[in-house]
Amino acid sequence: MELLTMAFWTALLSIVIIDLVLAGDNAIVIGLAARNVRKEDQKKVILWGTIGAIVIRVIATLLVVQLLLIPGLRLVGGLALIWIAYKLLIDEKKHDISAGNQVWAAIRTIIIADAMMGLDNVLAVAGAAHGDFLLVIIGLAVSVPIMVWGSTLIVKLTERFPVIITVGAAILAWTASKMLVEEPLIHGLFANAVLKYGFELIVIAAVVALGLRTKKKKEKAAKSRAVGMG
């Protein structure tokens, strides 16, 4: 992908927004894992925990980029990303991570937790990068400051402007739809540009509409339970 093309910058913007809505969750884990360490050691825990998490994420993302070249795996990855986008809209995230009291225990907690939670981010970045290693590296470089310094900011922004989550889910759904139409096994079905872009729009609209509808139902049910208990 050429560096100064619209396609490159569109993909990079998608990766940045994906990181904003997904990496913030991992940043909270880092903060929680470091909270029981002595204050003078907290910066060290956050720094080394993040470095370890990023190294694993770089390796995982580059592997996923290669795996997505295998026929059939873009189809699987696209469907998985649609589910991730839907879950992003409907889930109330809870962060019950037990933090280690010692420095290396806390660092280990951060690396393991990020590896378990980072699959959505890895898959989304790999899909948005379209096999471009430079975009993968830039995307992961963007996620570092987000994870180290952005947790509180991300939480405050998403609480104040919930539309950020909706926009992020829509971009994830768009990334998923592009993975599906580029899948070699079914690529021929989308030779017509109108059909291709129409399918992408339908996927985005369906994920956002279903996600918001489910979220409203859950909120309504929660309010009913609260009234019943009161």
C-alpha positions as CSV (number, residue, x, y, z in Angstrom):
1,M,0.0,0.0,0.0
2,E,1.5,3.3,-1.1
3,L,2.3,5.7,1.8
4,L,0.6,8.8,0.5
5,T,-2.6,7.2,-0.9
6,M,-6.1,7.7,0.5
7,A,-6.3,3.9,1.1
8,F,-3.3,4.0,3.4
9,W,-4.6,6.9,5.5
10,T,-8.1,5.5,5.6
11,A,-6.7,2.2,6.9
12,L,-4.5,4.0,9.4
13,L,-7.4,6.1,10.7
14,S,-9.4,2.8,11.1
15,I,-6.6,1.3,13.1
16,V,-6.3,4.3,15.4
17,I,-10.0,4.3,16.1
18,I,-9.9,0.5,16.7
19,D,-7.1,1.0,19.1
20,L,-9.0,3.8,20.9
21,V,-12.1,1.6,21.5
22,L,-10.3,-1.7,22.2
23,A,-6.9,-0.9,23.7
24,G,-8.4,1.3,26.4
25,D,-9.8,-1.9,27.9
26,N,-6.4,-3.3,28.1
27,A,-5.1,-0.1,29.7
28,I,-7.5,-0.6,32.6
29,V,-6.0,-4.0,33.2
30,I,-2.6,-2.5,33.3
31,G,-3.8,0.1,35.9
32,L,-5.5,-2.6,38.0
33,A,-2.5,-4.9,37.9
34,A,-0.1,-2.1,39.1
35,R,-2.4,-0.8,41.9
36,N,-1.1,-3.0,44.6
37,V,2.6,-2.4,43.9
38,R,4.6,0.2,45.8
39,K,4.1,3.7,44.3
40,E,7.8,4.0,43.4
41,D,7.5,0.7,41.5
42,Q,4.3,1.4,39.6
43,K,5.9,3.2,36.6
44,K,8.3,0.3,36.2
45,V,5.5,-2.2,36.3
46,I,3.4,-0.3,33.7
47,L,6.4,0.3,31.4
48,W,7.7,-3.3,31.4
49,G,4.3,-4.9,31.5
50,T,3.3,-2.8,28.4
51,I,6.6,-3.6,26.6
52,G,6.0,-7.3,27.2
53,A,2.4,-7.1,26.1
54,I,3.4,-5.1,22.9
55,V,6.1,-7.7,22.0
56,I,3.6,-10.5,22.2
57,R,1.0,-8.4,20.3
58,V,3.5,-7.6,17.4
59,I,4.3,-11.3,17.0
60,A,0.6,-12.3,17.2
61,T,-0.5,-9.6,14.7
62,L,2.2,-10.4,12.1
63,L,1.3,-14.1,12.4
64,V,-2.4,-13.3,11.9
65,V,-1.6,-11.1,8.9
66,Q,0.2,-14.2,7.3
67,L,-2.6,-16.5,8.3
68,L,-5.2,-14.3,6.7
69,L,-3.6,-15.0,3.3
70,I,-4.7,-18.7,3.6
71,P,-8.0,-19.3,1.8
72,G,-10.9,-19.5,4.1
73,L,-9.4,-17.7,7.1
74,R,-10.5,-14.2,6.0
75,L,-14.0,-15.6,6.1
76,V,-13.5,-17.0,9.6
77,G,-11.7,-13.8,10.7
78,G,-14.4,-11.6,9.3
79,L,-17.2,-13.5,11.0
80,A,-15.3,-13.4,14.3
81,L,-14.8,-9.6,13.9
82,I,-18.5,-9.1,13.3
83,W,-19.2,-10.9,16.7
84,I,-16.5,-8.8,18.4
85,A,-18.1,-5.6,17.0
86,Y,-21.6,-6.7,18.3
87,K,-20.2,-7.7,21.7
88,L,-18.4,-4.3,22.0
89,L,-21.9,-2.6,21.8
90,I,-23.8,-4.8,24.2
91,D,-21.2,-5.7,26.8
92,E,-20.9,-4.1,30.2
93,K,-17.2,-4.7,30.8
94,K,-16.0,-5.7,34.2
95,H,-12.4,-5.8,35.2
96,D,-11.9,-8.4,37.9
97,I,-8.1,-8.8,37.5
98,S,-6.2,-9.9,40.6
99,A,-3.1,-7.8,40.9
100,G,0.2,-9.2,42.1
101,N,1.8,-7.4,45.1
102,Q,5.3,-7.9,43.8
103,V,6.8,-6.1,40.8
104,W,7.4,-9.2,38.5
105,A,4.1,-10.8,39.6
106,A,2.2,-7.6,38.5
107,I,4.2,-7.5,35.2
108,R,3.4,-11.1,34.5
109,T,-0.3,-10.4,35.2
110,I,-0.3,-7.6,32.7
111,I,1.3,-9.6,29.9
112,I,-0.9,-12.7,30.5
113,A,-4.1,-10.6,30.7
114,D,-3.2,-8.6,27.6
115,A,-2.5,-11.7,25.7
116,M,-5.9,-13.2,26.6
117,M,-7.8,-9.9,26.0
118,G,-5.9,-8.7,23.0
119,L,-7.2,-11.1,20.4
120,D,-9.9,-8.7,19.3
121,N,-7.3,-5.9,18.8
122,V,-4.9,-8.2,17.0
123,L,-7.5,-9.5,14.6
124,A,-9.0,-6.0,14.0
125,V,-5.6,-4.4,13.3
126,A,-4.6,-7.2,11.0
127,G,-7.8,-7.0,9.1
128,A,-7.7,-3.2,8.7
129,A,-4.0,-3.3,7.6
130,H,-4.8,-5.5,4.6
131,G,-1.5,-7.3,4.9
132,D,0.6,-4.1,5.1
133,F,3.3,-4.7,7.7
134,L,4.1,-0.9,8.0
135,L,0.4,-0.3,8.9
136,V,0.6,-3.1,11.5
137,I,3.7,-1.6,13.1
138,I,2.2,1.9,13.1
139,G,-1.1,0.6,14.5
140,L,0.7,-1.2,17.3
141,A,2.9,1.9,18.0
142,V,-0.3,3.9,18.4
143,S,-1.7,1.4,20.9
144,V,1.4,1.8,23.2
145,P,0.6,5.4,24.5
146,I,-3.1,4.6,24.6
147,M,-2.4,1.6,26.9
148,V,0.2,3.4,29.1
149,W,-1.4,6.8,29.5
150,G,-4.9,6.6,28.0
151,S,-7.0,4.3,30.3
152,T,-8.6,7.0,32.5
153,L,-9.1,9.3,29.4
154,I,-10.6,6.5,27.3
155,V,-13.1,5.6,30.1
156,K,-14.1,9.2,30.7
157,L,-14.5,9.9,27.0
158,T,-16.6,6.7,26.3
159,E,-18.8,7.5,29.4
160,R,-19.3,11.1,28.4
161,F,-19.6,10.3,24.6
162,P,-21.1,6.8,24.2
163,V,-21.2,7.4,20.5
164,I,-17.4,6.7,20.4
165,I,-18.2,3.0,21.1
166,T,-20.8,3.0,18.4
167,V,-18.4,4.5,15.9
168,G,-15.8,2.0,16.9
169,A,-18.2,-0.9,16.5
170,A,-19.2,0.4,13.1
171,I,-15.5,0.6,12.0
172,L,-15.0,-3.0,13.3
173,A,-18.0,-4.1,11.3
174,W,-16.7,-2.3,8.2
175,T,-13.3,-4.0,8.6
176,A,-15.1,-7.4,9.0
177,S,-17.2,-6.8,5.8
178,K,-14.0,-5.9,3.8
179,M,-12.4,-9.1,5.0
180,L,-15.4,-11.1,3.9
181,V,-15.6,-9.6,0.4
182,E,-11.8,-10.0,0.0
183,E,-12.0,-13.7,0.9
184,P,-10.7,-15.7,-2.2
185,L,-13.4,-18.4,-1.7
186,I,-16.3,-15.9,-2.2
187,H,-14.6,-12.9,-3.8
188,G,-16.2,-13.7,-7.1
189,L,-19.7,-13.0,-5.6
190,F,-18.7,-9.4,-5.1
191,A,-17.3,-8.6,-8.5
192,N,-20.1,-6.0,-8.9
193,A,-19.1,-2.8,-7.1
194,V,-22.7,-2.0,-6.1
195,L,-23.1,-5.4,-4.6
196,K,-19.8,-5.2,-2.8
197,Y,-20.4,-1.8,-1.2
198,G,-24.0,-2.6,-0.6
199,F,-23.0,-5.7,1.3
200,E,-20.5,-3.7,3.4
201,L,-23.2,-1.1,4.3
202,I,-25.7,-3.9,5.2
203,V,-23.1,-5.5,7.6
204,I,-22.4,-2.2,9.3
205,A,-26.1,-1.3,9.6
206,A,-27.0,-4.8,10.9
207,V,-24.3,-4.9,13.6
208,V,-25.0,-1.4,14.9
209,A,-28.8,-1.8,14.8
210,L,-28.8,-5.2,16.5
211,G,-26.2,-4.1,19.0
212,L,-28.0,-1.0,20.0
213,R,-31.4,-2.8,20.2
214,T,-29.9,-5.5,22.4
215,K,-28.2,-3.0,24.6
216,K,-31.5,-1.0,25.1
217,K,-33.3,-4.3,26.0
218,K,-30.7,-5.1,28.5
219,E,-30.8,-1.7,30.1
220,K,-34.7,-1.8,30.2
221,A,-34.5,-5.3,31.9
222,A,-32.0,-4.0,34.4
223,K,-34.2,-1.0,35.2
224,S,-37.2,-3.3,35.7
225,R,-35.2,-5.5,38.1
226,A,-34.0,-2.4,40.0
227,V,-37.6,-1.2,40.3
228,G,-38.8,-4.7,41.4
229,M,-36.1,-4.9,44.1
230,G,-36.9,-1.4,45.3
